């Protein structure tokens, strides 16, 4: 039996999930980036989750979040389900996309929070798939962290019966780390 997820709304979380067999289903291209952006932005709004950093690599992703409503598990379930459904459809495949359930690592201190932020943000260079973060074409928060600008994405609702409302627009906002909230 799996242990229950910690629903504490005060916890900062480093979330990681990998594709089955390390398959490169999240390979960066414009279509995948729009798809991931739409999903992440929609569920950030729905569950009111604070996102500090994100990085999607070919076979896994990392998110640094806080769920003030204690609903990190629901946020992750929805994000992971939508990514799996839509990537399976895109790649004309069926079955499990993810290798196992996501890891939810509690970030304990402000120093750990900064380290987790840097880990997520610089993950492509750590894996040696980009020499410079500005070169990484994958869906990540690097440039957004530098500018502080929110990004807008579309989300297509496949189950909507009406043509109106099939596509909604959502804004992906990064939250500053608590120790840097006063900085511009």
MODELLER restraints for C-alpha pairs under 7 A, 6 or more apart:
rsr = mdl.restraints
at = mdl.atoms
rsr.add(forms.Gaussian(group=physical.xy_distance, feature=features.Distance(at['CA:5:A'], at['CA:73:A']), mean=6.99, stdev=0.5))
rsr.add(forms.Gaussian(group=physical.xy_distance, feature=features.Distance(at['CA:7:A'], at['CA:70:A']), mean=4.77, stdev=0.5))
rsr.add(forms.Gaussian(group=physical.xy_distance, feature=features.Distance(at['CA:7:A'], at['CA:71:A']), mean=6.46, stdev=0.5))
rsr.add(forms.Gaussian(group=physical.xy_distance, feature=features.Distance(at['CA:7:A'], at['CA:72:A']), mean=6.99, stdev=0.5))
rsr.add(forms.Gaussian(group=physical.xy_distance, feature=features.Distance(at['CA:8:A'], at['CA:70:A']), mean=5.55, stdev=0.5))
rsr.add(forms.Gaussian(group=physical.xy_distance, feature=features.Distance(at['CA:9:A'], at['CA:67:A']), mean=5.47, stdev=0.5))
rsr.add(forms.Gaussian(group=physical.xy_distance, feature=features.Distance(at['CA:9:A'], at['CA:68:A']), mean=4.45, stdev=0.5))
rsr.add(forms.Gaussian(group=physical.xy_distance, feature=features.Distance(at['CA:9:A'], at['CA:69:A']), mean=5.69, stdev=0.5))
rsr.add(forms.Gaussian(group=physical.xy_distance, feature=features.Distance(at['CA:9:A'], at['CA:70:A']), mean=4.26, stdev=0.5))
rsr.add(forms.Gaussian(group=physical.xy_distance, feature=features.Distance(at['CA:10:A'], at['CA:68:A']), mean=6.41, stdev=0.5))
rsr.add(forms.Gaussian(group=physical.xy_distance, feature=features.Distance(at['CA:11:A'], at['CA:66:A']), mean=6.18, stdev=0.5))
rsr.add(forms.Gaussian(group=physical.xy_distance, feature=features.Distance(at['CA:11:A'], at['CA:106:A']), mean=6.43, stdev=0.5))
rsr.add(forms.Gaussian(group=physical.xy_distance, feature=features.Distance(at['CA:12:A'], at['CA:65:A']), mean=5.84, stdev=0.5))
rsr.add(forms.Gaussian(group=physical.xy_distance, feature=features.Distance(at['CA:12:A'], at['CA:66:A']), mean=4.76, stdev=0.5))
rsr.add(forms.Gaussian(group=physical.xy_distance, feature=features.Distance(at['CA:12:A'], at['CA:106:A']), mean=6.01, stdev=0.5))
rsr.add(forms.Gaussian(group=physical.xy_distance, feature=features.Distance(at['CA:12:A'], at['CA:107:A']), mean=5.27, stdev=0.5))
rsr.add(forms.Gaussian(group=physical.xy_distance, feature=features.Distance(at['CA:13:A'], at['CA:64:A']), mean=5.66, stdev=0.5))
rsr.add(forms.Gaussian(group=physical.xy_distance, feature=features.Distance(at['CA:13:A'], at['CA:65:A']), mean=5.30, stdev=0.5))
rsr.add(forms.Gaussian(group=physical.xy_distance, feature=features.Distance(at['CA:13:A'], at['CA:66:A']), mean=6.06, stdev=0.5))
rsr.add(forms.Gaussian(group=physical.xy_distance, feature=features.Distance(at['CA:13:A'], at['CA:104:A']), mean=6.17, stdev=0.5))
rsr.add(forms.Gaussian(group=physical.xy_distance, feature=features.Distance(at['CA:13:A'], at['CA:105:A']), mean=5.56, stdev=0.5))
rsr.add(forms.Gaussian(group=physical.xy_distance, feature=features.Distance(at['CA:13:A'], at['CA:106:A']), mean=4.85, stdev=0.5))
rsr.add(forms.Gaussian(group=physical.xy_distance, feature=features.Distance(at['CA:13:A'], at['CA:107:A']), mean=5.62, stdev=0.5))
rsr.add(forms.Gaussian(group=physical.xy_distance, feature=features.Distance(at['CA:14:A'], at['CA:62:A']), mean=6.90, stdev=0.5))
rsr.add(forms.Gaussian(group=physical.xy_distance, feature=features.Distance(at['CA:14:A'], at['CA:63:A']), mean=5.80, stdev=0.5))
rsr.add(forms.Gaussian(group=physical.xy_distance, feature=features.Distance(at['CA:14:A'], at['CA:64:A']), mean=4.65, stdev=0.5))
rsr.add(forms.Gaussian(group=physical.xy_distance, feature=features.Distance(at['CA:14:A'], at['CA:65:A']), mean=6.64, stdev=0.5))
rsr.add(forms.Gaussian(group=physical.xy_distance, feature=features.Distance(at['CA:14:A'], at['CA:104:A']), mean=5.90, stdev=0.5))
rsr.add(forms.Gaussian(group=physical.xy_distance, feature=features.Distance(at['CA:14:A'], at['CA:105:A']), mean=5.07, stdev=0.5))
rsr.add(forms.Gaussian(group=physical.xy_distance, feature=features.Distance(at['CA:14:A'], at['CA:106:A']), mean=6.47, stdev=0.5))
rsr.add(forms.Gaussian(group=physical.xy_distance, feature=features.Distance(at['CA:14:A'], at['CA:107:A']), mean=6.74, stdev=0.5))
rsr.add(forms.Gaussian(group=physical.xy_distance, feature=features.Distance(at['CA:14:A'], at['CA:116:A']), mean=6.93, stdev=0.5))
rsr.add(forms.Gaussian(group=physical.xy_distance, feature=features.Distance(at['CA:15:A'], at['CA:62:A']), mean=5.47, stdev=0.5))
rsr.add(forms.Gaussian(group=physical.xy_distance, feature=features.Distance(at['CA:15:A'], at['CA:63:A']), mean=5.04, stdev=0.5))
rsr.add(forms.Gaussian(group=physical.xy_distance, feature=features.Distance(at['CA:15:A'], at['CA:64:A']), mean=6.31, stdev=0.5))
rsr.add(forms.Gaussian(group=physical.xy_distance, feature=features.Distance(at['CA:15:A'], at['CA:102:A']), mean=6.69, stdev=0.5))
rsr.add(forms.Gaussian(group=physical.xy_distance, feature=features.Distance(at['CA:15:A'], at['CA:103:A']), mean=5.53, stdev=0.5))
rsr.add(forms.Gaussian(group=physical.xy_distance, feature=features.Distance(at['CA:15:A'], at['CA:104:A']), mean=4.79, stdev=0.5))
rsr.add(forms.Gaussian(group=physical.xy_distance, feature=features.Distance(at['CA:15:A'], at['CA:105:A']), mean=6.36, stdev=0.5))
rsr.add(forms.Gaussian(group=physical.xy_distance, feature=features.Distance(at['CA:16:A'], at['CA:61:A']), mean=5.66, stdev=0.5))
rsr.add(forms.Gaussian(group=physical.xy_distance, feature=features.Distance(at['CA:16:A'], at['CA:62:A']), mean=4.64, stdev=0.5))
rsr.add(forms.Gaussian(group=physical.xy_distance, feature=features.Distance(at['CA:16:A'], at['CA:63:A']), mean=6.67, stdev=0.5))
rsr.add(forms.Gaussian(group=physical.xy_distance, feature=features.Distance(at['CA:16:A'], at['CA:102:A']), mean=5.59, stdev=0.5))
rsr.add(forms.Gaussian(group=physical.xy_distance, feature=features.Distance(at['CA:16:A'], at['CA:103:A']), mean=5.13, stdev=0.5))
rsr.add(forms.Gaussian(group=physical.xy_distance, feature=features.Distance(at['CA:16:A'], at['CA:104:A']), mean=6.86, stdev=0.5))
rsr.add(forms.Gaussian(group=physical.xy_distance, feature=features.Distance(at['CA:17:A'], at['CA:60:A']), mean=5.54, stdev=0.5))
rsr.add(forms.Gaussian(group=physical.xy_distance, feature=features.Distance(at['CA:17:A'], at['CA:61:A']), mean=5.87, stdev=0.5))
rsr.add(forms.Gaussian(group=physical.xy_distance, feature=features.Distance(at['CA:17:A'], at['CA:101:A']), mean=6.81, stdev=0.5))
rsr.add(forms.Gaussian(group=physical.xy_distance, feature=features.Distance(at['CA:17:A'], at['CA:102:A']), mean=4.49, stdev=0.5))
rsr.add(forms.Gaussian(group=physical.xy_distance, feature=features.Distance(at['CA:17:A'], at['CA:103:A']), mean=6.27, stdev=0.5))
rsr.add(forms.Gaussian(group=physical.xy_distance, feature=features.Distance(at['CA:18:A'], at['CA:59:A']), mean=5.75, stdev=0.5))
rsr.add(forms.Gaussian(group=physical.xy_distance, feature=features.Distance(at['CA:18:A'], at['CA:60:A']), mean=4.15, stdev=0.5))
rsr.add(forms.Gaussian(group=physical.xy_distance, feature=features.Distance(at['CA:18:A'], at['CA:61:A']), mean=6.80, stdev=0.5))
rsr.add(forms.Gaussian(group=physical.xy_distance, feature=features.Distance(at['CA:18:A'], at['CA:98:A']), mean=5.81, stdev=0.5))
rsr.add(forms.Gaussian(group=physical.xy_distance, feature=features.Distance(at['CA:18:A'], at['CA:99:A']), mean=5.87, stdev=0.5))
rsr.add(forms.Gaussian(group=physical.xy_distance, feature=features.Distance(at['CA:19:A'], at['CA:59:A']), mean=5.30, stdev=0.5))
rsr.add(forms.Gaussian(group=physical.xy_distance, feature=features.Distance(at['CA:19:A'], at['CA:60:A']), mean=5.99, stdev=0.5))
rsr.add(forms.Gaussian(group=physical.xy_distance, feature=features.Distance(at['CA:19:A'], at['CA:97:A']), mean=5.61, stdev=0.5))
rsr.add(forms.Gaussian(group=physical.xy_distance, feature=features.Distance(at['CA:19:A'], at['CA:98:A']), mean=4.12, stdev=0.5))
rsr.add(forms.Gaussian(group=physical.xy_distance, feature=features.Distance(at['CA:19:A'], at['CA:99:A']), mean=4.91, stdev=0.5))
rsr.add(forms.Gaussian(group=physical.xy_distance, feature=features.Distance(at['CA:20:A'], at['CA:97:A']), mean=5.87, stdev=0.5))
rsr.add(forms.Gaussian(group=physical.xy_distance, feature=features.Distance(at['CA:20:A'], at['CA:98:A']), mean=4.91, stdev=0.5))
rsr.add(forms.Gaussian(group=physical.xy_distance, feature=features.Distance(at['CA:20:A'], at['CA:99:A']), mean=3.51, stdev=0.5))
rsr.add(forms.Gaussian(group=physical.xy_distance, feature=features.Distance(at['CA:21:A'], at['CA:99:A']), mean=6.58, stdev=0.5))
rsr.add(forms.Gaussian(group=physical.xy_distance, feature=features.Distance(at['CA:22:A'], at['CA:59:A']), mean=5.32, stdev=0.5))
rsr.add(forms.Gaussian(group=physical.xy_distance, feature=features.Distance(at['CA:23:A'], at['CA:59:A']), mean=5.65, stdev=0.5))
rsr.add(forms.Gaussian(group=physical.xy_distance, feature=features.Distance(at['CA:24:A'], at['CA:58:A']), mean=4.61, stdev=0.5))
rsr.add(forms.Gaussian(group=physical.xy_distance, feature=features.Distance(at['CA:24:A'], at['CA:59:A']), mean=4.66, stdev=0.5))
rsr.add(forms.Gaussian(group=physical.xy_distance, feature=features.Distance(at['CA:25:A'], at['CA:58:A']), mean=6.22, stdev=0.5))
rsr.add(forms.Gaussian(group=physical.xy_distance, feature=features.Distance(at['CA:25:A'], at['CA:59:A']), mean=6.17, stdev=0.5))
rsr.add(forms.Gaussian(group=physical.xy_distance, feature=features.Distance(at['CA:26:A'], at['CA:32:A']), mean=6.98, stdev=0.5))
rsr.add(forms.Gaussian(group=physical.xy_distance, feature=features.Distance(at['CA:26:A'], at['CA:56:A']), mean=6.96, stdev=0.5))
rsr.add(forms.Gaussian(group=physical.xy_distance, feature=features.Distance(at['CA:26:A'], at['CA:57:A']), mean=6.28, stdev=0.5))
rsr.add(forms.Gaussian(group=physical.xy_distance, feature=features.Distance(at['CA:26:A'], at['CA:58:A']), mean=4.44, stdev=0.5))
rsr.add(forms.Gaussian(group=physical.xy_distance, feature=features.Distance(at['CA:26:A'], at['CA:59:A']), mean=5.82, stdev=0.5))
rsr.add(forms.Gaussian(group=physical.xy_distance, feature=features.Distance(at['CA:27:A'], at['CA:57:A']), mean=6.78, stdev=0.5))
rsr.add(forms.Gaussian(group=physical.xy_distance, feature=features.Distance(at['CA:27:A'], at['CA:58:A']), mean=4.36, stdev=0.5))
rsr.add(forms.Gaussian(group=physical.xy_distance, feature=features.Distance(at['CA:28:A'], at['CA:58:A']), mean=6.86, stdev=0.5))
rsr.add(forms.Gaussian(group=physical.xy_distance, feature=features.Distance(at['CA:28:A'], at['CA:137:A']), mean=6.09, stdev=0.5))
rsr.add(forms.Gaussian(group=physical.xy_distance, feature=features.Distance(at['CA:28:A'], at['CA:138:A']), mean=4.57, stdev=0.5))
rsr.add(forms.Gaussian(group=physical.xy_distance, feature=features.Distance(at['CA:28:A'], at['CA:139:A']), mean=6.84, stdev=0.5))
rsr.add(forms.Gaussian(group=physical.xy_distance, feature=features.Distance(at['CA:33:A'], at['CA:139:A']), mean=5.33, stdev=0.5))
rsr.add(forms.Gaussian(group=physical.xy_distance, feature=features.Distance(at['CA:34:A'], at['CA:153:A']), mean=6.69, stdev=0.5))
rsr.add(forms.Gaussian(group=physical.xy_distance, feature=features.Distance(at['CA:37:A'], at['CA:153:A']), mean=5.86, stdev=0.5))
rsr.add(forms.Gaussian(group=physical.xy_distance, feature=features.Distance(at['CA:38:A'], at['CA:153:A']), mean=4.80, stdev=0.5))
rsr.add(forms.Gaussian(group=physical.xy_distance, feature=features.Distance(at['CA:38:A'], at['CA:154:A']), mean=5.11, stdev=0.5))
rsr.add(forms.Gaussian(group=physical.xy_distance, feature=features.Distance(at['CA:38:A'], at['CA:155:A']), mean=4.78, stdev=0.5))
rsr.add(forms.Gaussian(group=physical.xy_distance, feature=features.Distance(at['CA:38:A'], at['CA:170:A']), mean=6.85, stdev=0.5))
rsr.add(forms.Gaussian(group=physical.xy_distance, feature=features.Distance(at['CA:39:A'], at['CA:79:A']), mean=6.29, stdev=0.5))
rsr.add(forms.Gaussian(group=physical.xy_distance, feature=features.Distance(at['CA:39:A'], at['CA:82:A']), mean=6.91, stdev=0.5))
rsr.add(forms.Gaussian(group=physical.xy_distance, feature=features.Distance(at['CA:39:A'], at['CA:155:A']), mean=6.52, stdev=0.5))
rsr.add(forms.Gaussian(group=physical.xy_distance, feature=features.Distance(at['CA:40:A'], at['CA:79:A']), mean=6.53, stdev=0.5))
rsr.add(forms.Gaussian(group=physical.xy_distance, feature=features.Distance(at['CA:41:A'], at['CA:153:A']), mean=6.88, stdev=0.5))
rsr.add(forms.Gaussian(group=physical.xy_distance, feature=features.Distance(at['CA:41:A'], at['CA:170:A']), mean=5.44, stdev=0.5))
rsr.add(forms.Gaussian(group=physical.xy_distance, feature=features.Distance(at['CA:41:A'], at['CA:171:A']), mean=5.50, stdev=0.5))
rsr.add(forms.Gaussian(group=physical.xy_distance, feature=features.Distance(at['CA:41:A'], at['CA:172:A']), mean=4.41, stdev=0.5))
rsr.add(forms.Gaussian(group=physical.xy_distance, feature=features.Distance(at['CA:42:A'], at['CA:155:A']), mean=6.94, stdev=0.5))
rsr.add(forms.Gaussian(group=physical.xy_distance, feature=features.Distance(at['CA:42:A'], at['CA:170:A']), mean=5.48, stdev=0.5))
rsr.add(forms.Gaussian(group=physical.xy_distance, feature=features.Distance(at['CA:43:A'], at['CA:75:A']), mean=6.33, stdev=0.5))
rsr.add(forms.Gaussian(group=physical.xy_distance, feature=features.Distance(at['CA:43:A'], at['CA:79:A']), mean=6.69, stdev=0.5))
rsr.add(forms.Gaussian(group=physical.xy_distance, feature=features.Distance(at['CA:47:A'], at['CA:71:A']), mean=6.91, stdev=0.5))
rsr.add(forms.Gaussian(group=physical.xy_distance, feature=features.Distance(at['CA:47:A'], at['CA:75:A']), mean=6.15, stdev=0.5))
rsr.add(forms.Gaussian(group=physical.xy_distance, feature=features.Distance(at['CA:49:A'], at['CA:65:A']), mean=6.86, stdev=0.5))
rsr.add(forms.Gaussian(group=physical.xy_distance, feature=features.Distance(at['CA:49:A'], at['CA:66:A']), mean=6.03, stdev=0.5))
rsr.add(forms.Gaussian(group=physical.xy_distance, feature=features.Distance(at['CA:49:A'], at['CA:67:A']), mean=4.72, stdev=0.5))
rsr.add(forms.Gaussian(group=physical.xy_distance, feature=features.Distance(at['CA:49:A'], at['CA:68:A']), mean=6.75, stdev=0.5))
rsr.add(forms.Gaussian(group=physical.xy_distance, feature=features.Distance(at['CA:50:A'], at['CA:65:A']), mean=5.46, stdev=0.5))
rsr.add(forms.Gaussian(group=physical.xy_distance, feature=features.Distance(at['CA:50:A'], at['CA:66:A']), mean=5.15, stdev=0.5))
rsr.add(forms.Gaussian(group=physical.xy_distance, feature=features.Distance(at['CA:50:A'], at['CA:67:A']), mean=6.24, stdev=0.5))
rsr.add(forms.Gaussian(group=physical.xy_distance, feature=features.Distance(at['CA:50:A'], at['CA:175:A']), mean=6.03, stdev=0.5))
rsr.add(forms.Gaussian(group=physical.xy_distance, feature=features.Distance(at['CA:51:A'], at['CA:64:A']), mean=6.03, stdev=0.5))
rsr.add(forms.Gaussian(group=physical.xy_distance, feature=features.Distance(at['CA:51:A'], at['CA:65:A']), mean=4.51, stdev=0.5))
rsr.add(forms.Gaussian(group=physical.xy_distance, feature=features.Distance(at['CA:51:A'], at['CA:66:A']), mean=6.70, stdev=0.5))
rsr.add(forms.Gaussian(group=physical.xy_distance, feature=features.Distance(at['CA:51:A'], at['CA:174:A']), mean=5.31, stdev=0.5))
rsr.add(forms.Gaussian(group=physical.xy_distance, feature=features.Distance(at['CA:51:A'], at['CA:175:A']), mean=5.76, stdev=0.5))
rsr.add(forms.Gaussian(group=physical.xy_distance, feature=features.Distance(at['CA:52:A'], at['CA:64:A']), mean=5.38, stdev=0.5))
rsr.add(forms.Gaussian(group=physical.xy_distance, feature=features.Distance(at['CA:52:A'], at['CA:65:A']), mean=5.75, stdev=0.5))
rsr.add(forms.Gaussian(group=physical.xy_distance, feature=features.Distance(at['CA:52:A'], at['CA:174:A']), mean=5.28, stdev=0.5))
rsr.add(forms.Gaussian(group=physical.xy_distance, feature=features.Distance(at['CA:52:A'], at['CA:175:A']), mean=5.08, stdev=0.5))
rsr.add(forms.Gaussian(group=physical.xy_distance, feature=features.Distance(at['CA:52:A'], at['CA:176:A']), mean=6.25, stdev=0.5))
rsr.add(forms.Gaussian(group=physical.xy_distance, feature=features.Distance(at['CA:52:A'], at['CA:177:A']), mean=6.56, stdev=0.5))
rsr.add(forms.Gaussian(group=physical.xy_distance, feature=features.Distance(at['CA:53:A'], at['CA:63:A']), mean=5.81, stdev=0.5))
rsr.add(forms.Gaussian(group=physical.xy_distance, feature=features.Distance(at['CA:53:A'], at['CA:64:A']), mean=5.14, stdev=0.5))
rsr.add(forms.Gaussian(group=physical.xy_distance, feature=features.Distance(at['CA:53:A'], at['CA:117:A']), mean=6.16, stdev=0.5))
rsr.add(forms.Gaussian(group=physical.xy_distance, feature=features.Distance(at['CA:53:A'], at['CA:120:A']), mean=6.37, stdev=0.5))
rsr.add(forms.Gaussian(group=physical.xy_distance, feature=features.Distance(at['CA:53:A'], at['CA:121:A']), mean=6.39, stdev=0.5))
rsr.add(forms.Gaussian(group=physical.xy_distance, feature=features.Distance(at['CA:53:A'], at['CA:141:A']), mean=5.62, stdev=0.5))
rsr.add(forms.Gaussian(group=physical.xy_distance, feature=features.Distance(at['CA:53:A'], at['CA:174:A']), mean=6.95, stdev=0.5))
rsr.add(forms.Gaussian(group=physical.xy_distance, feature=features.Distance(at['CA:54:A'], at['CA:62:A']), mean=5.63, stdev=0.5))
rsr.add(forms.Gaussian(group=physical.xy_distance, feature=features.Distance(at['CA:54:A'], at['CA:63:A']), mean=4.47, stdev=0.5))
rsr.add(forms.Gaussian(group=physical.xy_distance, feature=features.Distance(at['CA:54:A'], at['CA:64:A']), mean=6.40, stdev=0.5))
rsr.add(forms.Gaussian(group=physical.xy_distance, feature=features.Distance(at['CA:54:A'], at['CA:120:A']), mean=6.26, stdev=0.5))
rsr.add(forms.Gaussian(group=physical.xy_distance, feature=features.Distance(at['CA:54:A'], at['CA:121:A']), mean=6.83, stdev=0.5))
rsr.add(forms.Gaussian(group=physical.xy_distance, feature=features.Distance(at['CA:54:A'], at['CA:140:A']), mean=5.36, stdev=0.5))
rsr.add(forms.Gaussian(group=physical.xy_distance, feature=features.Distance(at['CA:54:A'], at['CA:141:A']), mean=5.37, stdev=0.5))
rsr.add(forms.Gaussian(group=physical.xy_distance, feature=features.Distance(at['CA:55:A'], at['CA:61:A']), mean=5.60, stdev=0.5))
rsr.add(forms.Gaussian(group=physical.xy_distance, feature=features.Distance(at['CA:55:A'], at['CA:62:A']), mean=5.38, stdev=0.5))
rsr.add(forms.Gaussian(group=physical.xy_distance, feature=features.Distance(at['CA:55:A'], at['CA:63:A']), mean=6.69, stdev=0.5))
rsr.add(forms.Gaussian(group=physical.xy_distance, feature=features.Distance(at['CA:55:A'], at['CA:120:A']), mean=6.04, stdev=0.5))
rsr.add(forms.Gaussian(group=physical.xy_distance, feature=features.Distance(at['CA:55:A'], at['CA:121:A']), mean=6.44, stdev=0.5))
rsr.add(forms.Gaussian(group=physical.xy_distance, feature=features.Distance(at['CA:55:A'], at['CA:139:A']), mean=6.05, stdev=0.5))
rsr.add(forms.Gaussian(group=physical.xy_distance, feature=features.Distance(at['CA:55:A'], at['CA:140:A']), mean=4.13, stdev=0.5))
rsr.add(forms.Gaussian(group=physical.xy_distance, feature=features.Distance(at['CA:55:A'], at['CA:141:A']), mean=6.40, stdev=0.5))
rsr.add(forms.Gaussian(group=physical.xy_distance, feature=features.Distance(at['CA:56:A'], at['CA:62:A']), mean=6.54, stdev=0.5))
rsr.add(forms.Gaussian(group=physical.xy_distance, feature=features.Distance(at['CA:56:A'], at['CA:138:A']), mean=6.23, stdev=0.5))
rsr.add(forms.Gaussian(group=physical.xy_distance, feature=features.Distance(at['CA:56:A'], at['CA:139:A']), mean=5.38, stdev=0.5))
rsr.add(forms.Gaussian(group=physical.xy_distance, feature=features.Distance(at['CA:56:A'], at['CA:140:A']), mean=6.05, stdev=0.5))
rsr.add(forms.Gaussian(group=physical.xy_distance, feature=features.Distance(at['CA:57:A'], at['CA:138:A']), mean=6.27, stdev=0.5))
rsr.add(forms.Gaussian(group=physical.xy_distance, feature=features.Distance(at['CA:62:A'], at['CA:120:A']), mean=5.97, stdev=0.5))
rsr.add(forms.Gaussian(group=physical.xy_distance, feature=features.Distance(at['CA:64:A'], at['CA:117:A']), mean=6.76, stdev=0.5))
rsr.add(forms.Gaussian(group=physical.xy_distance, feature=features.Distance(at['CA:84:A'], at['CA:97:A']), mean=5.50, stdev=0.5))
rsr.add(forms.Gaussian(group=physical.xy_distance, feature=features.Distance(at['CA:88:A'], at['CA:94:A']), mean=5.85, stdev=0.5))
rsr.add(forms.Gaussian(group=physical.xy_distance, feature=features.Distance(at['CA:107:A'], at['CA:113:A']), mean=5.89, stdev=0.5))
rsr.add(forms.Gaussian(group=physical.xy_distance, feature=features.Distance(at['CA:121:A'], at['CA:141:A']), mean=6.64, stdev=0.5))
rsr.add(forms.Gaussian(group=physical.xy_distance, feature=features.Distance(at['CA:121:A'], at['CA:142:A']), mean=5.84, stdev=0.5))
rsr.add(forms.Gaussian(group=physical.xy_distance, feature=features.Distance(at['CA:122:A'], at['CA:133:A']), mean=6.64, stdev=0.5))
rsr.add(forms.Gaussian(group=physical.xy_distance, feature=features.Distance(at['CA:124:A'], at['CA:130:A']), mean=5.71, stdev=0.5))
rsr.add(forms.Gaussian(group=physical.xy_distance, feature=features.Distance(at['CA:124:A'], at['CA:136:A']), mean=6.78, stdev=0.5))
rsr.add(forms.Gaussian(group=physical.xy_distance, feature=features.Distance(at['CA:125:A'], at['CA:131:A']), mean=5.73, stdev=0.5))
rsr.add(forms.Gaussian(group=physical.xy_distance, feature=features.Distance(at['CA:125:A'], at['CA:132:A']), mean=6.54, stdev=0.5))
rsr.add(forms.Gaussian(group=physical.xy_distance, feature=features.Distance(at['CA:125:A'], at['CA:133:A']), mean=6.52, stdev=0.5))
rsr.add(forms.Gaussian(group=physical.xy_distance, feature=features.Distance(at['CA:130:A'], at['CA:136:A']), mean=5.55, stdev=0.5))
rsr.add(forms.Gaussian(group=physical.xy_distance, feature=features.Distance(at['CA:150:A'], at['CA:171:A']), mean=6.36, stdev=0.5))
rsr.add(forms.Gaussian(group=physical.xy_distance, feature=features.Distance(at['CA:150:A'], at['CA:172:A']), mean=5.63, stdev=0.5))
rsr.add(forms.Gaussian(group=physical.xy_distance, feature=features.Distance(at['CA:150:A'], at['CA:173:A']), mean=4.71, stdev=0.5))
rsr.add(forms.Gaussian(group=physical.xy_distance, feature=features.Distance(at['CA:150:A'], at['CA:174:A']), mean=6.93, stdev=0.5))
rsr.add(forms.Gaussian(group=physical.xy_distance, feature=features.Distance(at['CA:151:A'], at['CA:171:A']), mean=5.55, stdev=0.5))
rsr.add(forms.Gaussian(group=physical.xy_distance, feature=features.Distance(at['CA:151:A'], at['CA:172:A']), mean=5.15, stdev=0.5))
rsr.add(forms.Gaussian(group=physical.xy_distance, feature=features.Distance(at['CA:151:A'], at['CA:173:A']), mean=6.71, stdev=0.5))
rsr.add(forms.Gaussian(group=physical.xy_distance, feature=features.Distance(at['CA:152:A'], at['CA:169:A']), mean=6.76, stdev=0.5))
rsr.add(forms.Gaussian(group=physical.xy_distance, feature=features.Distance(at['CA:152:A'], at['CA:170:A']), mean=5.64, stdev=0.5))
rsr.add(forms.Gaussian(group=physical.xy_distance, feature=features.Distance(at['CA:152:A'], at['CA:171:A']), mean=4.37, stdev=0.5))
rsr.add(forms.Gaussian(group=physical.xy_distance, feature=features.Distance(at['CA:152:A'], at['CA:172:A']), mean=6.14, stdev=0.5))
rsr.add(forms.Gaussian(group=physical.xy_distance, feature=features.Distance(at['CA:153:A'], at['CA:169:A']), mean=5.69, stdev=0.5))
rsr.add(forms.Gaussian(group=physical.xy_distance, feature=features.Distance(at['CA:153:A'], at['CA:170:A']), mean=5.42, stdev=0.5))
rsr.add(forms.Gaussian(group=physical.xy_distance, feature=features.Distance(at['CA:153:A'], at['CA:171:A']), mean=6.29, stdev=0.5))
rsr.add(forms.Gaussian(group=physical.xy_distance, feature=features.Distance(at['CA:154:A'], at['CA:167:A']), mean=6.37, stdev=0.5))
rsr.add(forms.Gaussian(group=physical.xy_distance, feature=features.Distance(at['CA:154:A'], at['CA:168:A']), mean=5.61, stdev=0.5))
rsr.add(forms.Gaussian(group=physical.xy_distance, feature=features.Distance(at['CA:154:A'], at['CA:169:A']), mean=4.49, stdev=0.5))
rsr.add(forms.Gaussian(group=physical.xy_distance, feature=features.Distance(at['CA:154:A'], at['CA:170:A']), mean=6.21, stdev=0.5))
rsr.add(forms.Gaussian(group=physical.xy_distance, feature=features.Distance(at['CA:155:A'], at['CA:167:A']), mean=5.53, stdev=0.5))
rsr.add(forms.Gaussian(group=physical.xy_distance, feature=features.Distance(at['CA:155:A'], at['CA:168:A']), mean=5.31, stdev=0.5))
rsr.add(forms.Gaussian(group=physical.xy_distance, feature=features.Distance(at['CA:155:A'], at['CA:169:A']), mean=6.22, stdev=0.5))
rsr.add(forms.Gaussian(group=physical.xy_distance, feature=features.Distance(at['CA:156:A'], at['CA:166:A']), mean=5.66, stdev=0.5))
rsr.add(forms.Gaussian(group=physical.xy_distance, feature=features.Distance(at['CA:156:A'], at['CA:167:A']), mean=4.49, stdev=0.5))
rsr.add(forms.Gaussian(group=physical.xy_distance, feature=features.Distance(at['CA:156:A'], at['CA:168:A']), mean=6.60, stdev=0.5))
rsr.add(forms.Gaussian(group=physical.xy_distance, feature=features.Distance(at['CA:157:A'], at['CA:166:A']), mean=4.87, stdev=0.5))
rsr.add(forms.Gaussian(group=physical.xy_distance, feature=features.Distance(at['CA:157:A'], at['CA:167:A']), mean=6.06, stdev=0.5))
rsr.add(forms.Gaussian(group=physical.xy_distance, feature=features.Distance(at['CA:158:A'], at['CA:166:A']), mean=6.91, stdev=0.5))
rsr.add(forms.Gaussian(group=physical.xy_distance, feature=features.Distance(at['CA:160:A'], at['CA:166:A']), mean=5.72, stdev=0.5))
